[in-house]
Amino acid sequence: MGFKDLFTFKEGQTTFVFVGGKGGVGKTSISAATAIWMANQGKKTLVVSTDPAHSLSDSLEAPIGHSPTLIMSNLYAVEIDPEMAMEQQQAELESKKSLATGEQAMGLDLLGDQLDLASSAPGADEAAAFEVFLQVMTTNEYDVVVFDTAPTGHTLRFLSFPDLMDSWVGKMIKVRTKIGGVANTFKNLIPFMGDDDENDIQSTAELEETKRKINEAKKVMSDPERTTFKMVVIPEEMSIYESDRAMESLAKNNMTVDGVVVNQIMPDIEDCDFCQARHKIQQKRLALIRQKFSHQTIAEMPLFKEEVKGVEKLKEMAEVLYEGKTPEDVEKDAILL
């Protein structure tokens, strides 16, 4: 089975692809190349960076904001910015506080404290990423959404967020019951709180609808026909063992890992002792990868001579990964050293 055969599509429903792995293995390049290849296949594609240390804009050599940006035909990109999201919520909060009554102001002060805690707490990045996931999951606006994830630990926390958010919304239902009429002042200040119909008080029924959407997201994330995980590794022991542990955790989250991309493979070059030594070590690691990940489809990517950045270079990478082209087949300069 070729790597491109791992993708399945359902009419009218978005296919989600998570690209993950240890830091520094080339996740962003593989994510961007995948998104470009999908767009060139006629799929309306969104690539989302959930890594706090964003490099997607550097990879695509295009400015990318907090909302989807058109990169090329069929391809949009977004870098999730939790700090910006929190700043927007805080600005709206301050605006409302200036018009609030005494009782409402007390409630808004409490909410402000909660937002301050949320913005600095571990998991704020994952919460913002999950909000985007929930939005794209429920709209089916795109044919494909590719998530360029943070290093493994962040990603595993993100994938546990459906359960955490389900619990959080349940607590919000209790909070709303306690604060009663003041709830109208809180409208639209907290993620997942529903539409902003004029003068509507956020009802328990609407929060229950949010819980329903979160549960639907959990189903989508565990559906191998709609959501899959592609692990990127390099032929080094630390990357291999961390990815192996991550796969075990992903299985516990009911996530399907169907593909492994082995990146930065060194060629065997004569008259270069260093190159041959690295090649020999990597061949041993490749044997370990084939053993440990025997149940996944494995794709091997060569080490590129130059940095892979910009749409054209990423397109070349995609042609090697998804169309089976060898470096010699790809136009322009040779890819290998």
Contacts in CASP RR format, 6 or more apart in sequence:
PFRMAT RR
TARGET T0000
AUTHOR 0000-0000-0000
METHOD contacts of the structure
MODEL  1
MGFKDLFTFKEGQTTFVFVGGKGGVGKTSISAATAIWMANQGKKTLVVST
DPAHSLSDSLEAPIGHSPTLIMSNLYAVEIDPEMAMEQQQAELESKKSLA
TGEQAMGLDLLGDQLDLASSAPGADEAAAFEVFLQVMTTNEYDVVVFDTA
PTGHTLRFLSFPDLMDSWVGKMIKVRTKIGGVANTFKNLIPFMGDDDEND
IQSTAELEETKRKINEAKKVMSDPERTTFKMVVIPEEMSIYESDRAMESL
AKNNMTVDGVVVNQIMPDIEDCDFCQARHKIQQKRLALIRQKFSHQTIAE
MPLFKEEVKGVEKLKEMAEVLYEGKTPEDVEKDAILL
1 297 0 8 1.000
2 297 0 8 1.000
2 299 0 8 1.000
3 259 0 8 1.000
3 261 0 8 1.000
3 297 0 8 1.000
3 299 0 8 1.000
3 321 0 8 1.000
3 322 0 8 1.000
4 37 0 8 1.000
4 322 0 8 1.000
4 323 0 8 1.000
5 297 0 8 1.000
6 228 0 8 1.000
6 230 0 8 1.000
6 258 0 8 1.000
6 259 0 8 1.000
6 297 0 8 1.000
7 15 0 8 1.000
7 17 0 8 1.000
7 38 0 8 1.000
7 144 0 8 1.000
7 228 0 8 1.000
8 15 0 8 1.000
8 225 0 8 1.000
8 226 0 8 1.000
9 15 0 8 1.000
9 43 0 8 1.000
9 143 0 8 1.000
9 144 0 8 1.000
10 225 0 8 1.000
10 226 0 8 1.000
12 140 0 8 1.000
13 140 0 8 1.000
13 226 0 8 1.000
14 136 0 8 1.000
14 137 0 8 1.000
14 140 0 8 1.000
14 141 0 8 1.000
14 142 0 8 1.000
14 143 0 8 1.000
14 144 0 8 1.000
14 145 0 8 1.000
14 226 0 8 1.000
15 143 0 8 1.000
15 144 0 8 1.000
15 145 0 8 1.000
15 226 0 8 1.000
15 227 0 8 1.000
16 133 0 8 1.000
16 137 0 8 1.000
16 144 0 8 1.000
16 145 0 8 1.000
16 147 0 8 1.000
16 220 0 8 1.000
16 221 0 8 1.000
16 226 0 8 1.000
16 227 0 8 1.000
16 228 0 8 1.000
17 34 0 8 1.000
17 144 0 8 1.000
17 145 0 8 1.000
17 146 0 8 1.000
17 147 0 8 1.000
17 227 0 8 1.000
17 228 0 8 1.000
17 229 0 8 1.000
17 230 0 8 1.000
18 147 0 8 1.000
18 149 0 8 1.000
18 155 0 8 1.000
18 227 0 8 1.000
18 228 0 8 1.000
18 229 0 8 1.000
18 230 0 8 1.000
18 255 0 8 1.000
19 27 0 8 1.000
19 30 0 8 1.000
19 31 0 8 1.000
19 34 0 8 1.000
19 146 0 8 1.000
19 147 0 8 1.000
19 148 0 8 1.000
19 149 0 8 1.000
19 229 0 8 1.000
19 230 0 8 1.000
19 232 0 8 1.000
20 27 0 8 1.000
20 149 0 8 1.000
20 152 0 8 1.000
20 155 0 8 1.000
20 229 0 8 1.000
20 230 0 8 1.000
20 231 0 8 1.000
20 232 0 8 1.000
20 246 0 8 1.000
21 27 0 8 1.000
21 149 0 8 1.000
21 151 0 8 1.000
21 152 0 8 1.000
21 155 0 8 1.000
21 231 0 8 1.000
21 232 0 8 1.000
21 233 0 8 1.000
21 239 0 8 1.000
21 242 0 8 1.000
21 243 0 8 1.000
21 246 0 8 1.000
22 151 0 8 1.000
22 152 0 8 1.000
22 233 0 8 1.000
22 234 0 8 1.000
22 238 0 8 1.000
22 239 0 8 1.000
22 242 0 8 1.000
22 243 0 8 1.000
23 151 0 8 1.000
23 152 0 8 1.000
24 151 0 8 1.000
24 234 0 8 1.000
25 232 0 8 1.000
25 233 0 8 1.000
25 234 0 8 1.000
25 239 0 8 1.000
25 263 0 8 1.000
25 264 0 8 1.000
26 232 0 8 1.000
26 234 0 8 1.000
26 263 0 8 1.000
26 264 0 8 1.000
27 51 0 8 1.000
27 148 0 8 1.000
27 149 0 8 1.000
27 232 0 8 1.000
28 49 0 8 1.000
28 51 0 8 1.000
28 55 0 8 1.000
28 56 0 8 1.000
28 59 0 8 1.000
28 148 0 8 1.000
29 59 0 8 1.000
29 263 0 8 1.000
29 308 0 8 1.000
29 309 0 8 1.000
29 314 0 8 1.000
29 317 0 8 1.000
30 230 0 8 1.000
30 232 0 8 1.000
30 261 0 8 1.000
30 263 0 8 1.000
30 301 0 8 1.000
30 317 0 8 1.000
30 321 0 8 1.000
31 47 0 8 1.000
31 49 0 8 1.000
31 56 0 8 1.000
31 146 0 8 1.000
31 147 0 8 1.000
31 148 0 8 1.000
32 47 0 8 1.000
32 56 0 8 1.000
32 59 0 8 1.000
32 60 0 8 1.000
32 148 0 8 1.000
32 314 0 8 1.000
33 308 0 8 1.000
33 314 0 8 1.000
33 315 0 8 1.000
33 317 0 8 1.000
33 318 0 8 1.000
33 321 0 8 1.000
34 47 0 8 1.000
34 146 0 8 1.000
34 230 0 8 1.000
34 318 0 8 1.000
34 321 0 8 1.000
34 322 0 8 1.000
35 45 0 8 1.000
35 46 0 8 1.000
35 47 0 8 1.000
35 75 0 8 1.000
35 77 0 8 1.000
35 144 0 8 1.000
35 146 0 8 1.000
36 72 0 8 1.000
36 75 0 8 1.000
36 311 0 8 1.000
36 314 0 8 1.000
36 315 0 8 1.000
36 318 0 8 1.000
37 315 0 8 1.000
37 318 0 8 1.000
37 319 0 8 1.000
37 321 0 8 1.000
37 322 0 8 1.000
38 45 0 8 1.000
38 74 0 8 1.000
38 75 0 8 1.000
38 143 0 8 1.000
38 144 0 8 1.000
38 146 0 8 1.000
39 45 0 8 1.000
39 72 0 8 1.000
39 73 0 8 1.000
39 74 0 8 1.000
39 75 0 8 1.000
40 74 0 8 1.000
40 315 0 8 1.000
40 318 0 8 1.000
42 74 0 8 1.000
42 143 0 8 1.000
43 74 0 8 1.000
43 143 0 8 1.000
43 144 0 8 1.000
44 74 0 8 1.000
44 76 0 8 1.000
44 141 0 8 1.000
44 142 0 8 1.000
44 143 0 8 1.000
44 144 0 8 1.000
45 74 0 8 1.000
45 75 0 8 1.000
45 76 0 8 1.000
45 142 0 8 1.000
45 143 0 8 1.000
45 144 0 8 1.000
45 145 0 8 1.000
45 146 0 8 1.000
46 68 0 8 1.000
46 76 0 8 1.000
46 77 0 8 1.000
46 78 0 8 1.000
46 136 0 8 1.000
46 141 0 8 1.000
46 142 0 8 1.000
46 144 0 8 1.000
46 145 0 8 1.000
46 146 0 8 1.000
47 56 0 8 1.000
47 75 0 8 1.000
47 76 0 8 1.000
47 77 0 8 1.000
47 78 0 8 1.000
47 145 0 8 1.000
47 146 0 8 1.000
47 147 0 8 1.000
47 148 0 8 1.000
48 77 0 8 1.000
48 78 0 8 1.000
48 79 0 8 1.000
48 80 0 8 1.000
48 129 0 8 1.000
48 132 0 8 1.000
48 133 0 8 1.000
48 136 0 8 1.000
48 145 0 8 1.000
48 146 0 8 1.000
48 147 0 8 1.000
48 148 0 8 1.000
49 55 0 8 1.000
49 56 0 8 1.000
49 64 0 8 1.000
49 77 0 8 1.000
49 78 0 8 1.000
49 79 0 8 1.000
49 80 0 8 1.000
49 148 0 8 1.000
50 80 0 8 1.000
50 125 0 8 1.000
50 126 0 8 1.000
50 129 0 8 1.000
50 147 0 8 1.000
50 148 0 8 1.000
50 149 0 8 1.000
50 150 0 8 1.000
50 154 0 8 1.000
50 155 0 8 1.000
50 158 0 8 1.000
51 148 0 8 1.000
51 149 0 8 1.000
51 150 0 8 1.000
51 151 0 8 1.000
51 154 0 8 1.000
52 82 0 8 1.000
52 125 0 8 1.000
52 150 0 8 1.000
52 154 0 8 1.000
53 150 0 8 1.000
54 64 0 8 1.000
54 79 0 8 1.000
56 64 0 8 1.000
56 77 0 8 1.000
56 79 0 8 1.000
56 148 0 8 1.000
57 63 0 8 1.000
57 64 0 8 1.000
57 65 0 8 1.000
57 77 0 8 1.000
57 79 0 8 1.000
58 309 0 8 1.000
59 308 0 8 1.000
59 309 0 8 1.000
59 310 0 8 1.000
59 314 0 8 1.000
60 71 0 8 1.000
60 77 0 8 1.000
60 309 0 8 1.000
60 310 0 8 1.000
60 311 0 8 1.000
60 314 0 8 1.000
61 309 0 8 1.000
61 310 0 8 1.000
61 311 0 8 1.000
62 69 0 8 1.000
62 71 0 8 1.000
62 77 0 8 1.000
63 69 0 8 1.000
64 71 0 8 1.000
64 77 0 8 1.000
64 78 0 8 1.000
64 79 0 8 1.000
65 78 0 8 1.000
65 79 0 8 1.000
65 81 0 8 1.000
66 78 0 8 1.000
66 79 0 8 1.000
66 80 0 8 1.000
66 81 0 8 1.000
66 84 0 8 1.000
66 85 0 8 1.000
67 78 0 8 1.000
68 76 0 8 1.000
68 77 0 8 1.000
68 78 0 8 1.000
69 76 0 8 1.000
69 77 0 8 1.000
69 78 0 8 1.000
70 76 0 8 1.000
71 77 0 8 1.000
71 311 0 8 1.000
72 311 0 8 1.000
76 142 0 8 1.000
78 132 0 8 1.000
80 125 0 8 1.000
80 128 0 8 1.000
80 129 0 8 1.000
80 132 0 8 1.000
81 128 0 8 1.000
82 119 0 8 1.000
82 124 0 8 1.000
82 125 0 8 1.000
82 127 0 8 1.000
82 128 0 8 1.000
83 119 0 8 1.000
85 128 0 8 1.000
85 131 0 8 1.000
85 191 0 8 1.000
86 115 0 8 1.000
86 118 0 8 1.000
86 119 0 8 1.000
86 124 0 8 1.000
89 115 0 8 1.000
89 189 0 8 1.000
89 190 0 8 1.000
90 112 0 8 1.000
90 115 0 8 1.000
90 119 0 8 1.000
92 188 0 8 1.000
92 189 0 8 1.000
93 108 0 8 1.000
93 111 0 8 1.000
93 112 0 8 1.000
93 115 0 8 1.000
93 189 0 8 1.000
96 108 0 8 1.000
96 185 0 8 1.000
96 189 0 8 1.000
97 105 0 8 1.000
97 108 0 8 1.000
97 109 0 8 1.000
100 108 0 8 1.000
100 185 0 8 1.000
103 182 0 8 1.000
104 182 0 8 1.000
104 185 0 8 1.000
107 179 0 8 1.000
107 182 0 8 1.000
107 185 0 8 1.000
108 185 0 8 1.000
108 186 0 8 1.000
111 186 0 8 1.000
111 189 0 8 1.000
111 190 0 8 1.000
115 189 0 8 1.000
118 124 0 8 1.000
118 127 0 8 1.000
122 157 0 8 1.000
123 157 0 8 1.000
125 150 0 8 1.000
125 154 0 8 1.000
125 158 0 8 1.000
126 154 0 8 1.000
126 157 0 8 1.000
126 158 0 8 1.000
126 161 0 8 1.000
127 161 0 8 1.000
127 165 0 8 1.000
127 191 0 8 1.000
128 191 0 8 1.000
129 147 0 8 1.000
129 158 0 8 1.000
129 161 0 8 1.000
130 158 0 8 1.000
130 161 0 8 1.000
130 162 0 8 1.000
130 165 0 8 1.000
130 217 0 8 1.000
131 191 0 8 1.000
131 192 0 8 1.000
133 145 0 8 1.000
133 147 0 8 1.000
133 217 0 8 1.000
134 192 0 8 1.000
134 213 0 8 1.000
134 214 0 8 1.000
134 217 0 8 1.000
136 142 0 8 1.000
136 145 0 8 1.000
137 213 0 8 1.000
137 216 0 8 1.000
137 217 0 8 1.000
137 220 0 8 1.000
138 213 0 8 1.000
138 216 0 8 1.000
138 217 0 8 1.000
149 155 0 8 1.000
149 158 0 8 1.000
150 158 0 8 1.000
152 242 0 8 1.000
152 243 0 8 1.000
152 246 0 8 1.000
153 246 0 8 1.000
155 246 0 8 1.000
156 246 0 8 1.000
156 249 0 8 1.000
156 250 0 8 1.000
156 253 0 8 1.000
159 221 0 8 1.000
159 250 0 8 1.000
159 253 0 8 1.000
159 255 0 8 1.000
160 253 0 8 1.000
162 214 0 8 1.000
162 215 0 8 1.000
162 217 0 8 1.000
162 218 0 8 1.000
162 221 0 8 1.000
163 218 0 8 1.000
165 192 0 8 1.000
165 214 0 8 1.000
166 211 0 8 1.000
166 214 0 8 1.000
166 215 0 8 1.000
166 218 0 8 1.000
169 192 0 8 1.000
169 207 0 8 1.000
169 210 0 8 1.000
169 211 0 8 1.000
169 214 0 8 1.000
170 207 0 8 1.000
170 211 0 8 1.000
172 190 0 8 1.000
172 193 0 8 1.000
172 207 0 8 1.000
173 204 0 8 1.000
173 207 0 8 1.000
173 208 0 8 1.000
176 183 0 8 1.000
176 202 0 8 1.000
176 204 0 8 1.000
176 207 0 8 1.000
177 204 0 8 1.000
179 186 0 8 1.000
181 201 0 8 1.000
183 201 0 8 1.000
183 202 0 8 1.000
184 199 0 8 1.000
184 200 0 8 1.000
184 201 0 8 1.000
184 202 0 8 1.000
186 193 0 8 1.000
186 202 0 8 1.000
187 193 0 8 1.000
187 196 0 8 1.000
187 200 0 8 1.000
187 201 0 8 1.000
187 202 0 8 1.000
188 194 0 8 1.000
188 196 0 8 1.000
192 210 0 8 1.000
192 213 0 8 1.000
192 214 0 8 1.000
193 202 0 8 1.000
193 206 0 8 1.000
193 207 0 8 1.000
193 210 0 8 1.000
194 202 0 8 1.000
194 206 0 8 1.000
194 209 0 8 1.000
194 210 0 8 1.000
220 226 0 8 1.000
220 227 0 8 1.000
221 227 0 8 1.000
221 253 0 8 1.000
221 254 0 8 1.000
221 255 0 8 1.000
222 253 0 8 1.000
222 254 0 8 1.000
222 255 0 8 1.000
224 256 0 8 1.000
224 258 0 8 1.000
227 255 0 8 1.000
227 256 0 8 1.000
228 256 0 8 1.000
228 257 0 8 1.000
228 258 0 8 1.000
228 259 0 8 1.000
229 250 0 8 1.000
229 255 0 8 1.000
229 256 0 8 1.000
229 257 0 8 1.000
229 258 0 8 1.000
229 259 0 8 1.000
230 257 0 8 1.000
230 258 0 8 1.000
230 259 0 8 1.000
230 260 0 8 1.000
230 261 0 8 1.000
231 243 0 8 1.000
231 246 0 8 1.000
231 247 0 8 1.000
231 257 0 8 1.000
231 259 0 8 1.000
231 260 0 8 1.000
231 261 0 8 1.000
231 293 0 8 1.000
231 296 0 8 1.000
232 260 0 8 1.000
232 261 0 8 1.000
232 263 0 8 1.000
233 239 0 8 1.000
233 240 0 8 1.000
233 243 0 8 1.000
233 260 0 8 1.000
233 261 0 8 1.000
233 262 0 8 1.000
233 263 0 8 1.000
233 289 0 8 1.000
234 262 0 8 1.000
234 263 0 8 1.000
234 264 0 8 1.000
235 262 0 8 1.000
235 264 0 8 1.000
235 265 0 8 1.000
235 281 0 8 1.000
235 282 0 8 1.000
235 285 0 8 1.000
235 286 0 8 1.000
235 289 0 8 1.000
236 285 0 8 1.000
237 285 0 8 1.000
237 288 0 8 1.000
240 285 0 8 1.000
240 288 0 8 1.000
240 289 0 8 1.000
240 292 0 8 1.000
243 260 0 8 1.000
243 293 0 8 1.000
244 292 0 8 1.000
244 293 0 8 1.000
247 257 0 8 1.000
247 293 0 8 1.000
250 257 0 8 1.000
251 257 0 8 1.000
257 296 0 8 1.000
258 296 0 8 1.000
258 297 0 8 1.000
259 293 0 8 1.000
259 296 0 8 1.000
259 297 0 8 1.000
259 298 0 8 1.000
259 299 0 8 1.000
260 289 0 8 1.000
260 293 0 8 1.000
260 296 0 8 1.000
260 297 0 8 1.000
260 298 0 8 1.000
260 299 0 8 1.000
261 298 0 8 1.000
261 299 0 8 1.000
261 301 0 8 1.000
261 321 0 8 1.000
262 286 0 8 1.000
262 289 0 8 1.000
262 298 0 8 1.000
262 299 0 8 1.000
262 300 0 8 1.000
262 301 0 8 1.000
263 301 0 8 1.000
264 301 0 8 1.000
264 302 0 8 1.000
264 303 0 8 1.000
265 282 0 8 1.000
265 286 0 8 1.000
265 300 0 8 1.000
265 301 0 8 1.000
265 302 0 8 1.000
265 303 0 8 1.000
266 275 0 8 1.000
266 278 0 8 1.000
266 279 0 8 1.000
266 282 0 8 1.000
266 303 0 8 1.000
266 337 0 8 1.000
267 275 0 8 1.000
267 279 0 8 1.000
267 302 0 8 1.000
267 303 0 8 1.000
267 336 0 8 1.000
267 337 0 8 1.000
268 275 0 8 1.000
268 276 0 8 1.000
268 279 0 8 1.000
269 275 0 8 1.000
269 276 0 8 1.000
269 279 0 8 1.000
269 337 0 8 1.000
270 276 0 8 1.000
275 337 0 8 1.000
286 300 0 8 1.000
289 298 0 8 1.000
290 298 0 8 1.000
299 321 0 8 1.000
301 317 0 8 1.000
301 320 0 8 1.000
301 321 0 8 1.000
302 320 0 8 1.000
302 327 0 8 1.000
302 335 0 8 1.000
302 336 0 8 1.000
303 336 0 8 1.000
303 337 0 8 1.000
304 313 0 8 1.000
304 317 0 8 1.000
304 335 0 8 1.000
304 336 0 8 1.000
305 333 0 8 1.000
305 334 0 8 1.000
305 335 0 8 1.000
305 336 0 8 1.000
305 337 0 8 1.000
306 313 0 8 1.000
306 333 0 8 1.000
307 313 0 8 1.000
308 314 0 8 1.000
308 316 0 8 1.000
308 317 0 8 1.000
312 332 0 8 1.000
316 330 0 8 1.000
316 331 0 8 1.000
316 332 0 8 1.000
316 335 0 8 1.000
319 325 0 8 1.000
319 329 0 8 1.000
319 330 0 8 1.000
320 326 0 8 1.000
320 327 0 8 1.000
320 330 0 8 1.000
320 335 0 8 1.000
327 334 0 8 1.000
327 335 0 8 1.000
327 336 0 8 1.000
328 334 0 8 1.000
END
